[in-house]
Amino acid sequence: KQEVTQIPAALSVPEGENLVLNCSFTDSAIYNLQWFRQDPGKGLTSLLLIQSSQREQTSGRLNASLDKSSGRSTLYIAASQPGDSATYLCAVEGSARQLTFGSGTQLTVLP
Amino acid sequence: DAGVIQSPRHEVTEMGQEVTLRCKPISGHNSLFWYRQTMMRGLELLIYFNNNVPIDDSGMPEDRFSAKMPNASFSTLKIQPSEPRDSAVYFCASSFAGDRAQITDTQYFGPGTRLTVL
């Protein structure tokens, strides 16, 4: 059974810092990996999707990498802003199209 | 596009009552997912449909839970009878699941229904 772990569970940084969120998964037989953002009381917003054949994806200040063989992904946020404060969730998609989610990293960017 | 629409946004009910959650996926999407989110267990997939057909309901906790998708633009998740441990936020998500060679499997989530069972 796929298990997804995210470290750290919570992170607080001053505005302007670059930061890295980590995600690991136990079964490397995945089709893709997705990073989502969840604001309090809201649904999830997809940030980046990395196909299993890809190594990284970039969108603005966000860069996600994938090392399928080692079961790891990182989400890099450059020049963090208070508006980046949210919970970031990593999810992997298996062969049957289900997403298995990590428990998330709660990020607070202090002004 | 209005995105995935869920109703109601909040539901408070008493133990033993029937609860029906509703979802309208994004037009043109052919896959629909129901998730449950709790502090203890995080986000869990309950069931998903492809082309209105249930593909995997192994995440449905027990027989009290049932889901239907009568057409491409509407799905329901029903709990009967409800119990306090069912209290959670229930999310619906949709995606376009095409050929694996042209994956556009990004799932788009609705705002969720916060269910409280007293």
Interface residues (C-beta under 8 A of the other chain):
Chain A: Y31 N32 Q34 F36 K42 G43 L44 T45 S46 L49 Q51 L89 A91 E93 A96 R97 Q98 L99 T100 F101 G102 S103 G104
Chain B: V4 S31 F33 G42 L43 E44 L45 Y48 N50 I55 D56 G59 F91 A93 A97 R100 I103 D105 T106 Q107 Y108 F109 G110 P111 G112
